[in-house]
Amino acid sequence: MNLIGIPLVDWSNGIIMIAVFAFVVIAMIAVLVSLMNSGKRR
């Protein structure tokens, strides 16, 4: 059991997953801001 030799994070896949998650969060925030701005027009 060599814990040092086992990588805890797979960076090749992890960076892609983090980028996709960040893109989804930014897209949801953009949609939320768009809905808030469109709701104030009367």
C-alpha positions in Angstrom: 0.0 0.0 0.0 2.0 2.9 -1.3 -0.2 6.0 -1.0 2.4 8.3 -2.3 2.6 6.5 -5.7 -1.2 6.7 -6.2 -2.3 10.0 -7.7 -5.2 11.4 -5.8 -6.4 13.5 -8.7 -6.4 12.7 -12.4 -5.4 16.1 -13.7 -5.9 15.3 -17.4 -9.6 14.5 -16.7 -10.0 16.8 -13.7 -9.2 20.0 -15.5 -11.7 19.2 -18.2 -14.4 18.4 -15.7 -13.7 21.7 -13.8 -13.8 23.7 -17.0 -17.1 22.1 -18.0 -18.6 22.7 -14.5 -17.4 26.4 -14.5 -18.9 26.9 -18.0 -22.3 25.4 -16.8 -22.2 27.7 -13.7 -21.4 30.8 -15.8 -24.2 29.9 -18.3 -26.7 29.5 -15.4 -25.7 32.8 -13.9 -26.1 34.5 -17.3 -29.5 33.0 -17.8 -30.6 34.1 -14.3 -29.3 37.7 -14.9 -31.1 37.8 -18.3 -34.4 36.6 -16.7 -34.0 39.2 -13.9 -33.4 42.0 -16.4 -36.3 41.0 -18.6 -38.7 40.8 -15.7 -38.2 44.4 -14.7 -39.4 45.8 -18.1 -42.9 47.2 -17.7 
